[in-house]
Amino acid sequence: MSRRSLPEINAGSMADIAFLLLIFFLVTTTMDVDTGLVRKLPAMPEDEEIIDDSQIKAKNIYVVLVNAKDQLLVEEELMGISQLREGAKTFLDNWGKNPTLSDNPQKAIISLQNDRGTSYEMYIKVQNELSAAYRELRDREAQKKFGVNYTELKGDNKKEIRKMYPEKISEAEPKNVGGK
């Protein structure tokens, strides 16, 4: 009886196939990108704009606290998120009319503090409302002076409006301010 040898499988092109599959999966796979709050940090103050903390009056600080139950405590009073923008605009745009509010927008500072239990959604809403207050004031002033919105301004004109309404939001590290 003669034994026949079993035919072998040609594995010469297996490495090529594996390499092609690897390239295919690398090219077609999408990687998840971390998402978060897209926020442009304010520009560094120029030398003459550096603020001396000892000269800040309490009335020029708009205190916003968000507790673990997502409740807003603004200037020690409960406030709804829908009222925050108007409250911030009133505070910023006081120009010394009301002696309990800020002297002017250049001296006004919004102090924001969240509780560790504050939801991300509420944090975003508060940030959006505060930014919108500045944006609306800047747009109003740009319309008055130049006839266009703030975002459409260029160079010195934009700098002039930004100097009138500098975005000063001081955000303290989260802590347990109450709620849960």
C-alpha positions as CSV (number, residue, x, y, z in Angstrom):
1,M,0.0,0.0,0.0
2,S,1.4,3.3,-0.9
3,R,0.7,6.2,1.2
4,R,-0.2,9.4,-0.4
5,S,0.9,12.6,1.2
6,L,-1.9,14.9,2.1
7,P,-1.9,18.1,0.2
8,E,-0.8,21.2,2.2
9,I,-2.7,24.4,2.3
10,N,-0.8,27.2,0.7
11,A,-0.3,29.8,3.5
12,G,1.9,32.1,1.6
13,S,-0.7,34.8,1.1
14,M,-2.2,34.6,4.7
15,A,0.1,37.3,5.9
16,D,-1.0,39.6,3.0
17,I,-4.7,38.9,3.8
18,A,-4.3,39.6,7.5
19,F,-2.4,42.8,6.7
20,L,-5.2,44.0,4.3
21,L,-7.9,43.2,6.9
22,L,-5.9,45.1,9.5
23,I,-5.7,48.2,7.2
24,F,-9.4,47.9,6.3
25,F,-10.5,47.9,10.0
26,L,-8.1,50.8,10.9
27,V,-9.5,52.9,8.0
28,T,-13.2,52.2,8.6
29,T,-13.3,52.3,12.4
30,T,-14.4,55.6,13.9
31,M,-12.9,56.6,17.2
32,D,-15.1,58.4,19.8
33,V,-13.9,61.8,20.6
34,D,-14.3,63.1,24.2
35,T,-16.9,65.8,24.2
36,G,-17.3,68.5,26.8
37,L,-17.9,72.2,27.2
38,V,-16.6,74.1,24.3
39,R,-15.4,77.3,25.9
40,K,-13.0,79.9,24.8
41,L,-11.0,81.2,27.8
42,P,-10.9,85.0,28.1
43,A,-7.8,86.8,27.0
44,M,-5.1,87.5,29.5
45,P,-5.5,91.0,31.0
46,E,-3.0,93.6,29.9
47,D,-0.6,94.9,32.5
48,E,-2.7,97.9,33.3
49,E,-5.9,95.8,33.7
50,I,-4.6,93.6,36.5
51,I,-7.1,93.8,39.3
52,D,-6.0,94.3,42.9
53,D,-8.3,92.0,45.0
54,S,-8.2,94.3,48.0
55,Q,-10.0,97.0,46.0
56,I,-13.0,94.9,45.0
57,K,-16.2,96.0,46.7
58,A,-18.7,93.4,47.7
59,K,-21.4,95.1,45.7
60,N,-19.4,94.6,42.5
61,I,-19.6,90.8,43.0
62,Y,-22.7,88.9,41.7
63,V,-22.7,85.7,43.7
64,V,-24.2,82.7,42.0
65,L,-24.4,79.3,43.8
66,V,-25.8,76.1,42.4
67,N,-26.6,73.4,44.9
68,A,-26.8,69.6,44.6
69,K,-30.5,69.8,43.8
70,D,-29.7,72.1,40.8
71,Q,-31.3,75.1,42.6
72,L,-29.8,78.6,42.0
73,L,-29.1,80.8,44.9
74,V,-28.2,84.3,43.5
75,E,-27.3,87.0,45.9
76,E,-28.6,84.7,48.7
77,E,-32.1,84.4,47.1
78,L,-33.6,81.5,45.1
79,M,-33.8,82.2,41.4
80,G,-35.0,80.2,38.4
81,I,-32.6,79.6,35.5
82,S,-34.9,81.6,33.3
83,Q,-34.3,84.7,35.4
84,L,-30.5,84.4,35.6
85,R,-29.7,86.1,32.3
86,E,-31.8,89.2,33.1
87,G,-30.5,89.3,36.6
88,A,-26.9,89.2,35.4
89,K,-27.6,91.9,32.8
90,T,-29.2,94.2,35.4
91,F,-26.2,93.7,37.7
92,L,-23.7,94.3,34.9
93,D,-25.4,97.2,33.2
94,N,-26.2,99.2,36.4
95,W,-23.7,102.1,35.9
96,G,-24.2,103.1,39.5
97,K,-28.0,103.7,39.3
98,N,-28.8,101.2,42.0
99,P,-26.4,101.5,44.9
100,T,-26.7,97.8,45.8
101,L,-25.6,96.7,42.3
102,S,-22.3,97.0,40.5
103,D,-20.7,100.4,39.9
104,N,-20.1,99.6,36.2
105,P,-19.4,96.7,33.9
106,Q,-15.6,97.1,34.2
107,K,-15.7,96.5,38.0
108,A,-18.5,93.9,38.0
109,I,-17.5,90.3,38.6
110,I,-19.8,87.2,38.5
111,S,-18.7,84.7,41.1
112,L,-20.0,81.2,40.2
113,Q,-19.7,78.2,42.6
114,N,-21.3,74.8,42.1
115,D,-21.9,72.0,44.5
116,R,-20.1,68.7,43.8
117,G,-23.6,67.2,43.2
118,T,-24.7,69.7,40.6
119,S,-25.7,68.0,37.4
120,Y,-23.7,68.7,34.3
121,E,-26.8,69.9,32.5
122,M,-27.4,72.5,35.1
123,Y,-23.8,73.6,35.0
124,I,-24.0,74.1,31.2
125,K,-27.3,76.0,31.5
126,V,-25.8,78.4,34.1
127,Q,-22.7,78.9,31.9
128,N,-24.9,79.5,28.9
129,E,-27.1,82.1,30.6
130,L,-24.1,84.0,32.0
131,S,-22.4,84.1,28.6
132,A,-25.6,85.1,26.9
133,A,-26.0,88.0,29.3
134,Y,-22.5,89.3,28.3
135,R,-23.3,88.6,24.6
136,E,-26.6,90.5,24.7
137,L,-25.0,93.5,26.3
138,R,-22.1,93.5,23.9
139,D,-24.5,93.1,20.9
140,R,-26.7,96.0,22.1
141,E,-23.7,98.3,22.5
142,A,-22.2,97.3,19.2
143,Q,-25.5,97.9,17.5
144,K,-25.7,101.4,19.1
145,K,-22.1,102.4,18.2
146,F,-21.5,100.5,14.9
147,G,-24.8,99.2,13.6
148,V,-23.7,95.5,13.7
149,N,-23.6,92.7,16.2
150,Y,-20.5,92.2,18.4
151,T,-19.4,89.0,16.6
152,E,-19.3,90.9,13.2
153,L,-16.9,93.6,14.6
154,K,-13.2,93.6,13.7
155,G,-10.1,94.8,15.5
156,D,-10.3,97.9,17.6
157,N,-14.1,98.2,17.4
158,K,-14.4,94.7,19.0
159,K,-11.7,95.6,21.5
160,E,-13.6,98.7,22.5
161,I,-16.9,96.8,23.1
162,R,-15.0,94.1,25.0
163,K,-13.4,96.8,27.2
164,M,-16.8,98.2,28.0
165,Y,-18.2,94.8,28.9
166,P,-15.3,92.6,30.0
167,E,-16.4,89.0,30.7
168,K,-15.4,88.5,34.3
169,I,-16.7,85.2,35.5
170,S,-14.9,83.8,38.5
171,E,-15.5,80.1,38.9
172,A,-14.6,78.6,42.3
173,E,-13.8,75.0,42.8
174,P,-16.9,72.9,43.5
175,K,-17.7,72.1,47.1
176,N,-20.7,71.0,49.1
177,V,-22.8,74.1,49.3
178,G,-25.9,72.2,50.3
179,G,-28.9,70.5,48.8
180,K,-28.6,66.7,49.1
